[in-house]
Amino acid sequence: MPGMNSHLSANNPTVVRAFHAALFHDGLAVLALLALLAVVWGVIRASALRAAVLRASAGSPGAAGGGRPLPALPAPAGGSEPQARRLLRVGFALLWILDGLLQAQASMPLGLIPDSIEPGARSSPPFVQHLVAATATIWTYHPITAATATVFVQLGIGLWLLLAPRGWWSRSAGAASAAWGVVVWIFGESFGGVFSHGGSFLFGLPGAVVFYCLAGVLVAGPERWFATGRLGRGLLRAMGAFFVGMALLEAWPGRGFWRPGSGNSIAAMARAMSQTPQPRLFSSLLASFARLVAHHAVAVNGTVVALLGVVGLGLLIARPAVARAAIAGAALLCLPAWLLVQDLGVLGGVGTDPNSMLPILLVLAGGYVAMTRPAPAVAAATTGAAQAAANARGLAWLRASARSRPSYLMRAIAAAAALLVVALGGIPIAVAALNPHAAAIVSEAVDGTPTKVDFPAPRLRLVDQFDRTVTLAGLRPKAVVLAFLDPVCTLDCPIIAEELRQADTMLGPEASRVELVAVVANPLYRSLADVRAFDRVEHMAQLANWRFLTGSARQLRSAWDHFGVQVAVVAAGSMVAHADLVYVIDPAGRVRFVLDSDPGPATGASRSSFAGVLASSVDRALSSR
């Protein structure tokens, strides 16, 4: 029957279309922003060159002579960016950009929570599950806004790190990277699984984004940290302690890593990854590795423990030759694990990042370069023009910077654009988090958009729960929400009643102009006692504008026929199958909207979303002429 057996899959076409449309519209906004900033840069640069020409023609000090324009002045000298810092900044910028692109996958709005975040939190303590549930609620109530926001926040942070000039802009990009990384680590990775059972280095413990945060802190710090090899040695020793700790955890008995057969934790992980949608080559490799581990669990896990321990000890020594060998050993462990256990981290439709192995290797490389290639601080030899730019304010500063430090100003404008991209994503989700009502797209994904109609409401004459005769004409000039409910139903009808209550609350003062009316949709159980029991159990009796109508079987069937509602008795049962439809009738007695009220997955988001759509339809009916 119409309106029954709806399902909400991760690739629901309504949500996918809305997500792509949101990405497209926000992408256009970003392009418009970039075009505007390009124009601003051109205007500032042209203004600076024109001012230089005018000063030169007037014989101002520093002119090359006569009417010739001033030559281009060198940028302030201050040494190049430390290589280790550049490696971390650019490497993690590219990872953030990749993560942002992965977040644009079609299944993210509806698939991320049930397929990725909730499974990760399931084995964590209750306090972790509660924290993750709060984020999951915001995401499921506003899937398009949340998914789109995540795309642009991560793209913006990546571009900010990549393009920002040295100094305040670059350091603030590192701080933003670390801050967002903490958010993702707590709410997206459930603290990286550190509080859950069965965590392993091979599975991504302690969470890939921990290393994003570490790199962000290093980029946010002053460049003098990289002036000696001390930072590099400290970073490598910290990573060495991490590897040794992971070796001890992997070697700990009773965690399933030594267990032979299909119950081996590593084999189970590889087997699960092989079953995700991906090219056959990768799935075959993972399945073969799962079988290898199942038959040779001790040898495989022993090799992993040995490599982790040796790499950790080598990093703790923190001497260049030993560190090179240790990093090579880390690559020998991490890269196969990235493929054979973590499935590259990006396959399966809900992969949000390449997992932990690449960030770990990037941090190790950054630590090695910081140890072996320190960058002593170089005093800045400021030119006169650069000093003038520093002393100027407002438009004068922009002109001076465009003339003396054009590359700096260009990168500063690019960093400002990246910051605005972050805001483009962050502000909408922050606003959505304050909205307790689910977005309309959730209901539309389940039941479609309300059908707009315009015809006189059919006649209806029944009695309400108080045994009073009710007609639709007698309810004028109020708007009417008309539903069809089974008073003994324990599945969909109680949910629809809850949605009607929520819609009544959302209407606020306008609810006094609306009557909520339900007609019994059961030819067997239709007595006043039945409707009163339903009202009592579902708390509908508390609503002053609620009416539950019933009558003889003949009267009810006439009402069903007039409104096109199909009702059929289920064999050997007291409940009946009936179409879940809601009609919105305006104060003049004309039907304006028909809504499919099938609860579908019956989540809190779908209930709240339908209530919001219904309240919006009623508002429109009240204002119709």
Buried (B, 14 or more C-beta within 10 A) or exposed (E): BEBBEBEBEBEBEBBBEBBBEBBEEBBEBBEEBBEEBBEEBEEBBEBBBEBBBEBBEEEEEEBEEEEEBBEEBEBBEBEEBBBBBBBBBBBBBBBBBBBBBBBBBBBBBBBBBBBBBBEBBEBBEEEBBEBBBEBBBBBBBBBBBBBBBBBBBBBBBBBBBBBBBBEEBBBBBBBBBBEBBBEBBBBBBBBBBBBBEBBBBBBBBBBBBBBBBBBBBBBBBEBEBBBBBEBBBBBBBBBBEBBBBBBEBBBEEEBBBBBEEEEBBBBBBBBEBBEBEBEEEBBEBBBEBBBBBBEBBEEBBBEBBBBBBBBBBBBBBBEEEBBEBBBEBBBEBBEBBBBBBBBBBBBBBBBBBBBBBBBBBBBBBBBBBBBBBBBEBEEEEBBEBBEBBBEBEEEBBBBBBBBBBBEBBBBBBBBBBBBBBBBBBBEBBEEBBEBEBBBBBBBBBBBBBBEEEEEEBBEBBBBBBEEEEBEBEEBBEBBBBBBBBBBBBEEBBBBBBBBBBBBBEBBEEBBEBBBBBBBBBBBBBBEBEBBBBBBEEBEBBEBEBBBBBBBEEEBBBBBBEEBEBBBEBEEEEEBBBBBBBBBBBBBBBBBBBBBBBBBBBBBEBBBBBBBBBBBBBBBBBBEBE
